[in-house]
Amino acid sequence: MELLIKNGRVVDPETGTDETLDILISGGRIADVGPRLEAAGRPVIDASRLVIVPGLIDMHTHLREPGYERKETIATGTRAAARGGFTSVCAMPNTKPVNDDPRVTAGILASAARTAAVHVFPIAAVTRGSRGEELADFAGLAGAGAVAFSDDGAPVADGRLMRRALEACRPLGALIIDHCEDRSLSADGVMHEGDRSRRLGLKGIPAAAEEVVVARDLILAGELKARVHIAHLSTRGGVLALRAAKEQGIDASAEVTPHHLLLTDAAVEGPDANFKMNPPLRGREDVEALAEGLASGLIDVIATDHAPHTAEEKGAGMNKAPFGIVGLETAVPLILDRLVHTKVITLRRFAELMAVNPARLLGLRTKGRIAAGFDADLTFLNLARESVVDRAGFESKGRNTPFEGWKLRGQAVMTMVGGRVVYPFDFSGPGAG
């Protein structure tokens, strides 16, 4: 069907557009963008007072299916994504079984076709079982639909194996999303190593545990002329290494999460494991370096690292609970309220970080633009809408957030995938169904 969106403030960084325009959709794609397009009997959505950006893409989501459906499923995770304004999510491979086999990749895509509210793009493992011993079949996994490779949560400790992985991905044009952690340094740490960890009597994870692997893999990527993407960058030293690499022409990119941008280790006050994530919340100078890297264009992507766990697991306290927090339903209001409204980044930069750059890095050629011929994946923002983070209302099975009770201004109010409104879920107007 055809559908006309009228009077929205269209922000498309790729064309430099930031003006009130109409968008004509036909057959799930954008047919035209311009002022005062004629309705000609087509159903109309009035987007007055709303901002429309290319559909947001989360490069780093843990959907937990298959194997850990008690934490999350593709259905619940993608409903959370739709509510949060995301039209596409990339599913990390630490499932059970690990996504290290084309049959697992195909199974994830088949389940997504049946149950997902938004697009799901599988990320496959770098090594078999994510054990860091033997490379996975990159070509076979890419052929089955994997858009990138990562052992996220289980770093590739062996430098020689990482070198081989980068080399093997190069002819495929594939991206390795790199969890940088030296576990001989992080050991059994549960939070950032510093005055706070010592005061609380909790074992710390030094910044060096991330920084030495960031440096190693940037050097390897430069030597091999390969691509590498640093996952959930969290330290000042990592930012400095990334800047040096890019200045040398190394094909490197990086993502940062809202929690690493907005919280420091000072937020950890006791046993509440909703403040336990890996990498951990860092110091003030780290947060300032991340914000500067984001504003300057050095850091390429904001990703959620959505990592749902059960209440029982997170209730075990800082020493025993698993790492990770949910993020799909809080990322947009957090970034709009704390970074866009405060002018740390512009709205155009917001769209680059959360839609344009993820599409480019992952090779999603029909996404990340509001232009004729591109997929009608759109995120509608109300910059003035106020909300309070309430975990009880999450679509995700996970309730593990450190942002409970935060009052925020700005949120996604409509999410459209292929010309179909997938949020709000009860939408019954044009484009519903």
Wavefront OBJ file of the C-alpha trace (Angstrom):
o trace
v 0.000 0.000 0.000
v 0.941 3.640 -0.316
v 1.125 5.922 2.690
v 1.897 9.622 3.093
v 3.584 11.104 6.152
v 2.902 14.834 6.374
v 4.596 17.764 8.095
v 7.413 15.990 9.944
v 10.762 17.587 10.669
v 12.956 15.292 8.581
v 16.556 14.954 9.750
v 18.741 13.017 7.296
v 22.480 13.515 7.851
v 23.433 11.922 4.542
v 21.667 14.608 2.518
v 22.075 17.386 5.077
v 18.291 17.639 5.360
v 16.723 19.253 8.410
v 13.372 20.747 7.417
v 9.644 20.131 7.444
v 8.834 17.695 4.644
v 6.445 14.955 3.580
v 7.442 11.339 2.953
v 5.649 9.093 0.463
v 5.938 5.357 1.118
v 5.097 2.647 -1.385
v 5.687 -1.085 -1.124
v 7.685 -0.766 2.086
v 10.154 1.727 0.628
v 10.418 5.482 0.448
v 9.087 6.666 -2.899
v 9.517 10.437 -2.505
v 10.527 13.088 0.008
v 9.553 16.698 -0.470
v 7.397 19.627 0.556
v 3.627 19.552 0.166
v 3.307 16.143 -1.497
v -0.234 15.413 -2.666
v -2.284 12.934 -0.659
v -4.270 11.859 -3.761
v -6.532 9.623 -1.698
v -3.664 7.913 0.128
v -3.875 7.335 3.901
v -2.011 10.064 5.791
v -0.074 10.170 9.063
v 0.261 13.710 10.422
v 3.744 14.049 11.935
v 3.417 17.713 12.915
v 5.670 18.618 15.862
v 7.587 15.346 15.464
v 11.151 14.745 14.291
v 11.647 11.902 11.806
v 15.080 10.272 11.604
v 16.263 7.175 9.727
v 15.264 4.041 11.597
v 17.612 3.496 14.538
v 19.923 0.466 14.428
v 21.392 -1.120 17.550
v 24.671 -2.829 16.688
v 24.911 -4.585 20.046
v 21.875 -6.443 21.406
v 21.657 -9.664 23.400
v 18.348 -11.323 22.487
v 19.291 -14.528 24.381
v 17.418 -16.831 21.983
v 18.173 -19.694 21.503
v 18.927 -21.169 24.896
v 18.278 -18.415 27.441
v 14.632 -17.627 26.809
v 14.032 -17.140 30.536
v 16.029 -13.889 30.176
v 14.710 -12.695 26.801
v 13.285 -13.948 23.519
v 13.427 -12.578 20.015
v 9.765 -11.613 20.423
v 10.176 -9.743 23.727
v 13.527 -8.209 22.823
v 12.300 -6.846 19.519
v 9.145 -5.463 21.122
v 11.460 -3.634 23.507
v 13.423 -2.409 20.496
v 10.289 -1.155 18.755
v 9.158 0.660 21.896
v 12.603 2.218 22.168
v 12.592 3.501 18.581
v 14.862 0.884 17.009
v 13.916 -0.560 13.643
v 16.829 -3.016 13.501
v 18.894 -4.864 16.099
v 22.024 -6.982 15.766
v 21.823 -10.165 17.836
v 25.031 -11.110 19.639
v 26.135 -14.748 19.403
v 26.459 -15.755 23.078
v 23.389 -17.954 22.918
v 23.054 -21.686 23.614
v 24.217 -23.053 21.300
v 26.607 -20.251 20.406
v 25.937 -18.807 16.960
v 29.060 -20.340 15.436
v 27.303 -22.518 12.837
v 25.269 -21.501 9.772
v 22.406 -23.653 11.037
v 22.183 -21.574 14.224
v 22.265 -18.374 12.173
v 19.472 -19.700 9.959
v 17.470 -20.690 13.025
v 17.713 -17.191 14.495
v 16.529 -15.687 11.216
v 13.667 -18.178 10.977
v 12.536 -17.374 14.511
v 12.805 -13.653 13.774
v 10.676 -14.070 10.650
v 7.938 -15.585 12.817
v 8.081 -13.437 15.935
v 10.204 -10.294 15.579
v 8.700 -6.813 15.677
v 11.768 -5.285 13.974
v 14.595 -6.444 11.726
v 17.051 -8.877 13.342
v 20.590 -9.176 11.955
v 22.625 -12.011 13.493
v 26.212 -11.468 14.567
v 28.136 -14.735 14.549
v 31.016 -15.860 16.734
v 34.654 -15.274 15.834
v 35.701 -18.612 17.328
v 33.917 -21.939 17.726
v 31.920 -21.886 20.929
v 33.451 -18.449 21.593
v 36.201 -20.413 23.323
v 39.041 -18.521 21.632
v 40.702 -21.664 20.270
v 39.586 -22.202 16.648
v 38.158 -19.789 14.103
v 34.537 -20.192 13.050
v 33.545 -20.627 9.396
v 33.275 -16.954 8.455
v 32.271 -17.513 4.836
v 29.587 -20.043 5.743
v 28.187 -17.852 8.500
v 28.152 -14.771 6.280
v 26.381 -16.801 3.606
v 23.735 -17.810 6.138
v 23.061 -14.166 7.026
v 25.579 -13.076 9.663
v 26.382 -9.372 9.244
v 29.462 -9.264 11.514
v 31.532 -11.398 13.896
v 32.178 -11.099 17.621
v 32.989 -13.203 20.654
v 31.470 -10.465 22.804
v 31.589 -11.364 26.449
v 34.432 -13.792 25.734
v 37.414 -11.862 24.339
v 39.796 -13.400 21.806
v 42.754 -13.637 24.152
v 45.260 -15.157 21.728
v 46.817 -12.371 19.654
v 47.849 -14.721 16.887
v 44.295 -16.042 16.571
v 42.918 -12.505 16.481
v 45.390 -11.684 13.731
v 44.163 -14.676 11.718
v 40.537 -13.625 12.295
v 41.145 -10.108 11.003
v 42.988 -11.529 8.015
v 40.187 -13.995 7.237
v 37.501 -11.307 7.415
v 39.303 -8.945 5.060
v 38.367 -10.600 1.728
v 34.759 -10.922 2.920
v 34.578 -7.234 3.795
v 33.260 -8.432 7.143
v 33.490 -6.530 10.395
v 34.856 -7.892 13.672
v 33.173 -6.328 16.693
v 35.880 -6.526 19.301
v 35.288 -7.087 23.023
v 38.600 -5.794 24.388
v 39.479 -7.341 27.715
v 42.636 -8.881 29.097
v 41.243 -11.325 31.631
v 44.583 -11.771 33.306
v 44.147 -8.132 34.353
v 40.381 -8.016 34.908
v 40.510 -11.347 36.792
v 37.524 -11.552 39.142
v 36.840 -7.832 39.181
v 33.268 -6.583 39.434
v 33.636 -2.793 39.054
v 36.165 -0.161 37.993
v 39.412 -0.251 39.949
v 39.826 2.954 41.915
v 39.076 4.719 45.154
v 35.433 3.683 44.975
v 36.140 -0.038 44.617
v 38.622 0.081 47.475
v 36.164 1.942 49.702
v 33.438 -0.618 48.965
v 35.800 -3.554 49.330
v 35.006 -4.811 45.818
v 37.614 -6.214 43.447
v 38.367 -3.737 40.686
v 38.861 -4.011 36.935
v 41.653 -1.664 35.834
v 41.304 0.509 32.742
v 44.423 -1.236 31.428
v 42.439 -4.479 31.052
v 40.594 -2.817 28.172
v 43.320 -0.541 26.870
v 46.034 -3.123 26.206
v 43.688 -5.155 23.975
v 42.359 -2.056 22.209
v 45.957 -1.127 21.387
v 46.843 -4.671 20.289
v 43.916 -5.033 17.922
v 44.235 -1.562 16.422
v 47.877 -2.350 15.655
v 46.888 -5.666 14.088
v 44.172 -4.038 11.985
v 46.666 -1.464 10.758
v 49.260 -4.075 9.884
v 46.728 -6.189 7.953
v 44.742 -3.290 6.472
v 41.686 -4.926 8.015
v 38.556 -3.529 9.658
v 37.949 -3.602 13.394
v 35.149 -2.156 15.508
v 35.775 -1.613 19.225
v 32.741 -2.623 21.265
v 31.531 -0.623 24.295
v 34.586 1.655 24.573
v 34.854 2.848 28.169
v 38.246 4.416 28.938
v 40.172 7.588 28.203
v 43.161 5.507 27.118
v 40.974 3.654 24.635
v 39.768 6.951 23.185
v 43.360 8.150 22.778
v 44.343 4.895 21.059
v 41.383 5.127 18.690
v 42.261 8.715 17.790
v 45.869 7.760 17.048
v 44.736 4.823 14.922
v 42.348 6.910 12.849
v 45.006 9.579 12.343
v 47.222 6.838 10.907
v 44.487 5.790 8.483
v 43.632 2.507 10.233
v 40.130 1.292 9.346
v 38.842 1.379 12.900
v 35.509 2.341 14.411
v 34.040 2.258 17.898
v 30.810 2.338 19.830
v 29.918 3.683 23.248
v 26.891 2.909 25.420
v 24.556 5.377 27.152
v 25.537 4.016 30.558
v 29.236 4.610 29.961
v 28.439 8.148 28.817
v 26.145 9.086 31.688
v 27.323 7.194 34.780
v 30.614 6.869 36.625
v 31.795 4.354 39.197
v 30.510 6.792 41.833
v 27.032 5.460 41.012
v 28.002 2.111 42.572
v 26.923 2.438 46.172
v 26.661 -1.126 47.409
v 25.355 -4.545 46.423
v 22.907 -3.417 43.681
v 24.073 -5.414 40.649
v 22.066 -3.226 38.289
v 25.266 -1.165 38.303
v 27.414 -4.157 37.327
v 28.387 -4.307 33.666
v 31.418 -5.256 31.589
v 33.270 -3.059 30.920
v 32.413 -1.422 34.229
v 31.345 2.138 34.880
v 34.566 4.136 34.823
v 35.930 7.353 36.329
v 34.970 10.946 35.596
v 37.903 11.563 33.225
v 36.914 8.505 31.203
v 33.321 9.726 30.838
v 34.534 13.174 29.782
v 36.843 11.644 27.155
v 33.989 9.513 25.778
v 31.693 12.539 25.519
v 34.375 14.545 23.736
v 35.032 11.657 21.362
v 31.335 11.418 20.628
v 30.899 15.132 19.962
v 34.047 15.433 17.841
v 33.108 12.610 15.487
v 35.845 10.251 16.690
v 33.418 7.663 18.126
v 31.124 6.303 15.443
v 28.154 4.665 17.148
v 25.973 4.655 20.231
v 24.943 1.055 20.981
v 22.907 -0.256 23.885
v 24.658 -3.530 24.817
v 21.163 -4.602 25.903
v 21.856 -7.522 28.253
v 18.762 -8.814 30.071
v 19.061 -11.082 33.102
v 16.492 -12.470 35.514
v 15.697 -10.703 38.772
v 17.033 -13.706 40.672
v 20.381 -13.536 38.883
v 20.767 -9.817 39.436
v 19.624 -10.163 43.027
v 22.739 -12.159 43.869
v 24.748 -8.982 44.530
v 27.807 -7.388 42.978
v 30.163 -10.301 43.533
v 27.971 -13.088 42.158
v 25.510 -11.513 39.707
v 26.185 -11.621 35.951
v 27.377 -8.517 34.130
v 24.969 -6.441 32.068
v 21.946 -4.156 31.973
v 19.005 -3.628 29.622
v 19.085 -0.627 27.320
v 16.736 -0.788 24.338
v 13.904 1.108 26.025
v 16.003 3.760 27.766
v 18.701 4.651 25.213
v 16.784 7.224 23.167
v 15.316 9.269 26.050
v 18.662 9.189 27.864
v 20.587 10.461 24.850
v 17.981 13.081 23.917
v 17.679 14.396 27.469
v 21.309 14.308 28.582
v 23.218 14.880 25.332
v 20.964 16.481 22.689
v 19.028 18.905 24.882
v 22.272 19.881 26.638
v 23.943 20.457 23.233
v 26.729 17.931 23.742
v 25.647 16.540 20.357
v 23.267 17.821 17.708
v 20.166 16.046 16.491
v 21.978 15.383 13.212
v 24.831 13.765 15.139
v 22.282 11.684 17.079
v 20.984 10.297 13.780
v 24.510 9.608 12.545
v 25.456 7.730 15.687
v 22.299 5.645 15.963
v 21.252 5.067 12.348
v 23.565 6.249 9.572
v 26.877 4.927 10.878
v 25.574 1.527 12.006
v 24.032 1.011 8.545
v 27.307 1.981 6.862
v 29.534 -0.161 9.070
v 27.314 -3.226 8.682
v 26.792 -2.816 4.945
v 23.016 -2.363 5.269
v 22.791 -0.491 1.995
v 19.058 0.222 1.972
v 18.967 1.593 5.512
v 20.190 4.713 7.288
v 18.701 7.252 4.841
v 15.434 9.074 4.292
v 15.539 9.167 0.510
v 13.764 7.617 -2.439
v 14.600 3.920 -2.865
v 15.558 3.318 0.764
v 13.627 1.128 3.194
v 10.772 2.883 4.958
v 12.350 2.278 8.365
v 11.686 5.458 10.332
v 11.870 6.618 13.930
v 9.547 9.418 15.082
v 10.740 11.526 18.014
v 8.886 13.897 20.289
v 11.626 16.086 21.735
v 9.334 17.590 24.373
v 7.649 14.409 25.659
v 8.565 13.783 29.289
v 8.801 10.348 30.854
v 10.066 8.567 33.935
v 12.028 5.327 33.601
v 9.797 2.604 35.030
v 11.106 -0.929 34.733
v 7.665 -2.361 35.475
v 6.474 -1.102 32.101
v 9.306 -2.567 30.013
v 8.509 -4.841 27.094
v 11.808 -6.610 27.702
v 11.806 -9.511 30.142
v 14.815 -7.822 31.731
v 14.276 -5.274 34.490
v 17.961 -4.757 35.218
v 18.422 -1.018 34.722
v 20.429 1.510 36.739
v 18.190 4.337 35.476
v 15.006 3.516 37.398
v 13.156 6.706 38.305
v 15.136 9.031 36.030
v 13.010 11.866 34.637
v 13.800 12.428 30.967
v 12.663 14.733 28.163
v 12.397 13.407 24.622
v 11.484 9.938 23.413
v 10.553 7.811 20.437
v 6.783 7.925 19.981
v 6.413 5.915 16.773
v 8.514 3.264 15.073
v 7.972 2.242 11.455
v 9.519 -0.820 9.811
v 9.084 -1.263 6.076
v 6.255 1.252 6.048
v 4.371 -0.554 8.830
v 3.882 0.970 12.272
v 5.283 -1.473 14.842
v 5.056 0.939 17.792
v 2.761 2.003 19.341
v 1.537 -1.572 19.414
v -2.124 -0.566 19.465
v -1.788 1.808 16.525
v -4.798 1.360 14.279
v -4.329 4.249 11.860
v -2.734 4.337 8.400
v 0.150 1.933 8.019
v -1.012 -0.354 10.817
v -1.256 -4.074 10.371
l 1 2 3 4 5 6 7 8 9 10 11 12 13 14 15 16 17 18 19 20 21 22 23 24 25 26 27 28 29 30 31 32 33 34 35 36 37 38 39 40 41 42 43 44 45 46 47 48 49 50 51 52 53 54 55 56 57 58 59 60 61 62 63 64 65 66 67 68 69 70 71 72 73 74 75 76 77 78 79 80 81 82 83 84 85 86 87 88 89 90 91 92 93 94 95 96 97 98 99 100 101 102 103 104 105 106 107 108 109 110 111 112 113 114 115 116 117 118 119 120 121 122 123 124 125 126 127 128 129 130 131 132 133 134 135 136 137 138 139 140 141 142 143 144 145 146 147 148 149 150 151 152 153 154 155 156 157 158 159 160 161 162 163 164 165 166 167 168 169 170 171 172 173 174 175 176 177 178 179 180 181 182 183 184 185 186 187 188 189 190 191 192 193 194 195 196 197 198 199 200 201 202 203 204 205 206 207 208 209 210 211 212 213 214 215 216 217 218 219 220 221 222 223 224 225 226 227 228 229 230 231 232 233 234 235 236 237 238 239 240 241 242 243 244 245 246 247 248 249 250 251 252 253 254 255 256 257 258 259 260 261 262 263 264 265 266 267 268 269 270 271 272 273 274 275 276 277 278 279 280 281 282 283 284 285 286 287 288 289 290 291 292 293 294 295 296 297 298 299 300 301 302 303 304 305 306 307 308 309 310 311 312 313 314 315 316 317 318 319 320 321 322 323 324 325 326 327 328 329 330 331 332 333 334 335 336 337 338 339 340 341 342 343 344 345 346 347 348 349 350 351 352 353 354 355 356 357 358 359 360 361 362 363 364 365 366 367 368 369 370 371 372 373 374 375 376 377 378 379 380 381 382 383 384 385 386 387 388 389 390 391 392 393 394 395 396 397 398 399 400 401 402 403 404 405 406 407 408 409 410 411 412 413 414 415 416 417 418 419 420 421 422 423 424 425 426 427 428 429 430 431 432 433
